[in-house]
């Protein structure tokens, strides 16, 4: 009876080991696929950001290169927004000045007409 229990336990553990092996193979496959997707994503980012720096040379793009390129684009975007704000302020200021000059011209015209 003990021998049968041991055989049953061994059989059960063998089944569990087989199941664990299947899981491990699936996880390895998923990990490999994720790695390939990451490489593909990095290459696409670099090609989009700077076609001459990626893919076309046949070299693998490093994460650091992608991070630096994204930072560069982010910085450029921030500078662009700041420039846009500055130009909006300048435009508003010029429009206000133009209104003021127009008002002054109207006053001058009215005064000139009164003098005539």
C-alpha positions in Angstrom: 0.0 0.0 0.0 2.9 2.4 0.8 4.4 1.5 -2.5 1.2 2.4 -4.3 0.9 5.7 -2.4 4.5 6.5 -3.4 3.8 5.6 -7.0 0.7 7.8 -7.0 2.7 10.7 -5.3 5.5 10.3 -7.9 3.0 10.2 -10.7 1.3 13.3 -9.3 4.6 15.1 -9.0 5.6 14.1 -12.5 2.4 15.6 -13.8 3.1 18.8 -11.9 6.6 18.9 -13.2 5.3 18.5 -16.7 2.8 21.2 -16.2 5.5 23.5 -14.8 7.7 22.7 -17.8 4.9 23.7 -20.2 4.4 26.9 -18.2 8.1 27.7 -18.4 8.1 27.1 -22.2 5.1 29.4 -22.5 6.7 32.1 -20.3 10.0 31.9 -22.3 8.0 32.2 -25.5 6.1 35.2 -24.2 9.4 36.8 -23.0 11.0 36.3 -26.4 8.0 37.7 -28.2 8.0 40.7 -25.8 11.7 41.3 -26.5 11.1 41.2 -30.2 8.2 43.6 -29.9 10.4 46.0 -27.8 13.2 45.9 -30.4 10.6 46.5 -33.2 9.1 49.4 -31.2 12.6 51.0 -30.5 13.4 50.7 -34.2 10.1 52.3 -35.2 10.6 55.2 -32.7 14.1 55.8 -34.0 13.1 55.6 -37.6 10.2 58.0 -37.0 12.5 60.4 -35.0 15.6 60.2 -37.1 15.5 57.8 -40.1 19.2 58.0 -40.7 20.0 56.9 -37.1 18.0 53.7 -37.1 17.2 50.6 -39.0 18.9 51.6 -42.2 22.3 51.0 -40.7 21.3 47.5 -39.6 22.4 48.2 -36.1 20.2 47.4 -33.1 18.8 50.6 -31.5 19.7 50.9 -27.8 17.2 51.9 -25.1 19.4 54.8 -24.3 19.3 56.1 -27.9 15.5 55.9 -27.8 15.3 57.7 -24.4 17.7 60.4 -25.6 15.7 60.9 -28.8 12.4 61.1 -26.9 13.9 63.6 -24.5 15.2 65.7 -27.3 11.8 65.7 -29.0 10.1 66.5 -25.6 12.6 69.4 -25.1 12.0 70.7 -28.6 8.2 70.5 -28.0 8.5 72.4 -24.8 10.6 75.1 -26.5 8.0 75.3 -29.2 5.2 75.8 -26.7 7.2 78.5 -24.9 7.9 80.2 -28.2 4.2 80.0 -29.1 3.3 81.6 -25.8 5.8 84.4 -26.3 4.5 85.1 -29.8 0.9 85.1 -28.5 1.9 87.7 -25.9 3.7 89.8 -28.5 0.8 89.5 -30.9 -1.6 90.6 -28.1 0.6 93.5 -27.2 0.8 94.6 -30.9 -3.0 94.3 -31.3 -3.5 96.4 -28.2 -1.0 99.0 -29.5 -2.7 99.0 -32.9 -6.1 99.6 -31.2 -4.6 102.5 -29.2 -3.1 104.0 -32.4 -6.4 103.6 -34.2 -8.2 105.4 -31.3 -5.6 108.2 -31.4 -6.0 108.5 -35.2 -9.8 108.9 -34.7 -9.3 111.5 -32.1 -6.8 113.3 -34.4 -9.3 113.1 -37.3 -12.1 114.5 -35.2 -9.9 117.3 -34.0 -8.8 118.1 -37.5 -12.4 118.2 -38.7 -13.3 120.5 -35.9 -10.5 122.8 -36.8 -11.6 123.0 -40.4 
